[in-house]
Amino acid sequence: MNAPASIEAVLASLQPREAASHDFRPRAFRAWVADLPLANVAETGRRVHAALLEMNRTRLPADERLELLRMLARPVEEVTAAVRRHFVGRPLPLPERGRKAARVAIELARQMALGFELAAREAVRGRGSQLAAPAAHGALEQLGRALLTVYQAYAPPPPELWRSLHRVYGLAEAHGLTELPASGPGRRATDVTATAGAAYKRLLLLSLACPYRMRQGEVRAVYEALAEWAADARLEPLGDPVRQEGLFVVHLD
């Protein structure tokens, strides 16, 4: 994988839709997704990754970008579930095949997250501001899946992963999106992690739980439990640490 460009560089280099080799019109892209060979995990993963890379280099309206990303949710989940068996429940240290499988899962989640972040940034700049909260939440959710995979594979996180998490949360905070509910297909009304703030706090708490000392199944169990507990944590401007209990500091920059 190449070193990631800054988000400013990505935004500045977006190309017109007409320059893309994929047809990113929603109807045409839906047909492309329907034609994916889901029984062939490697080929599906290759095609989806290529489409995500190009989508993240293409200028698209926020609503259309979100629609395209949601079309890719199922194939990404199926590829990730298929490769997960090569690193979850396997003896450690993982062989190269297991490490490669984890990298595939992390990269797909990272590219999905970038797509959601681009949609969020496009939404806050334009007339689709109501889409910004679900887009920011989608980015944090995908970055969370990447982080969970990192811990399950006992691998070091990619250097940009936490930077991206902090950046997306910072965007949500700056635009008052952290507590706005994220709507979307399959989202329950009672889902307490369905805000950008709760999704971010969930990942901060997961990192504090010493996940590298846990068994793979325990990491997943803690991750799931934190879906309920994260809403009880609070993020506040740093005050007097002497008077605060259970304090840890997060630098967004």
C-alpha positions, -999 to +999 in steps of 0.1 A: +000+000+000+012+035-008+015+061+019-018+079+024-022+114+011-034+141+035-071+148+034-064+183+019-044+167-009-072+142-016-098+169-017-077+191-040-070+163-064-106+150-069-113+144-106-146+148-125-169+118-127-164+117-164-127+109-160-134+077-140-131+042-156-160+031-133-195+044-140-204+060-107-240+070-116-261+052-090-282+031-114-251+019-133-231+013-102-259-008-087-258-030-117-220-033-114-223-043-077-250-069-086-226-085-111-198-090-085-187-127-083-193-130-045-184-167-046-149-157-057-137-137-026-103-128-040-118-114-073-146-096-055-121-080-030-099-069-059-127-053-078-143-036-048-109-022-037-102-008-071-137+008-072-132+023-038-098+037-047-112+054-078-143+066-061-121+083-035-104+101-063-136+112-079-157+144-072-192+133-063-222+149-046-224+138-009-258+121-014-246+101-043-213+091-026-232+079+004-255+059-018-226+042-036-208+034-004-240+018+010-242-003-021-207-016-013-214-024+023-226-060+017-197-071-006-172-055+017-187-073+047-187-106+028-150-103+018-141-092+053-159-122+068-142-146+044-107-133+051-112-131+088-110-169+092-073-166+082-064-145+113-091-150+139-088-182+159-054-190+144-022-199+163+001-170+169+023-156+155+002-154+124+017-167+092+021-144+062-013-155+048-030-145+080-012-111+081-021-105+045-058-113+052-058-088+081-043-062+058-070-068+032-097-063+059-080-031+073-075-016+038-111-022+027-124-006+059-099+023+056-111+031+020-147+029+030-140+053+058-122+077+035-153+077+012-176+085+042-153+112+053-153+128+018-191+127+019-191+144+053-168+171+041-188+176+009-220+178+030-209+204+054-197+226+026-229+223+005-266+220+008-266+184+020-257+193+056-283+168+069-261+141+054-230+151+073-239+133+106-245+099+091-214+103+069-192+112+098-206+083+118-200+060+088-164+070+087-159+064+124-177+031+122-154+019+093-123+031+111-135+012+142-137-020+121-102-014+109-090-009+145-108-040+157-090-060+130-057-045+141-063-058+176-076-092+165-045-097+144-022-083+171-007-060+145+005-024+149-021+001+137-014+018+104+002+052+112-027+071+097-055+052+115-057+072+148-049+104+129-080+097+107-102+089+137-092+121+155-097+141+123-132+128+116-143+134+151-128+169+150-148+176+119-180+163+136-173+184+167-165+216+147-199+213+129-220+203+159-226+167+146-213+146+175-247+140+191-269+140+160-284+105+152-270+087+121-298+073+100-293+045+076-304+011+063-306-014+092-300+012+119-322+006+150-337+036+166-322+024+200-287+020+187-267+041+212-236+041+190-255+057+161-239+091+167-204+102+158-196+110+194-206+076+207-187+058+179-156+077+187-158+072+225-163+035+219-130+033+201-111+054+227-124+031+254-115+000+234-079+012+232-078+018+269-088-018+276-054-032+268-067-051+237-033-066+229-034-085+262-067-101+254-077-132+234-092-125+200-127-135+212-123-112+243-114-082+221-146-087+201-167-091+232-153-059+247-159-041+214-196-053+214-201-044+251-188-009+245-216-003+220-238+000+251-213+016+275-198+043+253-227+067+256-220+069+294-185+083+288-180+120+284-156+141+263-150+175+278-124+203+273-094+197+295-099+213+330-081+207+363-070+171+362-065+170+400-103+173+404-113+147+378-114+110+382-109+084+354-093+110+332-073+105+301-064+131+275-070+129+238-051+152+214-071+157+182-043+174+164 
